[in-house]
Amino acid sequence: GLECKAHFEGRPYDTIRAVAVMFPLKSGIWVRDSSGMTKVSDLKGKRVASGYTAQKTLVPVLEGTLAAGGLTMDDVEEVPVQSVFAGADAFSAGEIDSFLFAVGSGKSREVDAAVGGIRALDFDDTPENLAALRKYFPAGYIYLQEPSPAAPGVDAPTHLVAYPAVLFTSTNVPDDVVYELVKVMANNKDGMAAIYPNFREFSAEKMVADLAPLKYHPGAIKYYKEQGLWKE
């Protein structure tokens, strides 16, 4: 979307190259479990954490999630916050009705305990809603989150916005270094997951994705071609 591109206006990063897609980053809009709200569309007229002056890249995530639920920022009462943490704290204090945060984060667990339970708002998985999401957040896609101890606040299958966590590097890094790094990652899922749980959703077959206009590093491309994973 235009909002995403605006962050880089006049500041091109010509030397950045992708190495691998690591795992999905999953984001939800959360409300109190006792609120009665279950769908993003229920936020109409409600107080929503917004602005994210210290994390401007989250604005299109919020706008895209609302759009997937059939809303725009004009349909809600915006309450400016600096960051997702500030939004979560404002929610705990009862100053707002919803906040944006990653699934399974330590902070969301803290808020869940503080307010007697939170819930992620759902929306329908339709081509129209996906198109609405991507109007604001082109990298986003719809992810069905199943109930899990790792996802407090998700008590039933819930559609969320997800986007790829990408490892990237510089054109100044030698090809052989990037090649070896990709090879090690592709063969060590369990070791990475033991250190950082999000890697449980890592897949060597999904390290390659269409990240245009971002290009992959030649060292990474060499490994992917050897493994039959590369797509021109």
Secondary structure as UniProt FT lines:
FT   HELIX           2..6
FT   TURN            7..10
FT   TURN            14..15
FT   STRAND          16..32
FT   HELIX           33..35
FT   HELIX           40..43
FT   TURN            44..45
FT   STRAND          47..51
FT   TURN            53..54
FT   TURN            56..57
FT   HELIX           58..68
FT   TURN            69..70
FT   HELIX           73..75
FT   STRAND          77..81
FT   HELIX           84..92
FT   TURN            93..94
FT   STRAND          98..102
FT   TURN            103..104
FT   HELIX           106..115
FT   STRAND          118..120
FT   HELIX           127..136
FT   TURN            138..139
FT   STRAND          141..145
FT   TURN            149..150
FT   TURN            152..153
FT   STRAND          158..170
FT   TURN            171..172
FT   HELIX           175..186
FT   HELIX           189..195
FT   HELIX           197..201
FT   HELIX           204..206
FT   TURN            212..213
FT   HELIX           218..226
FT   TURN            227..228
//
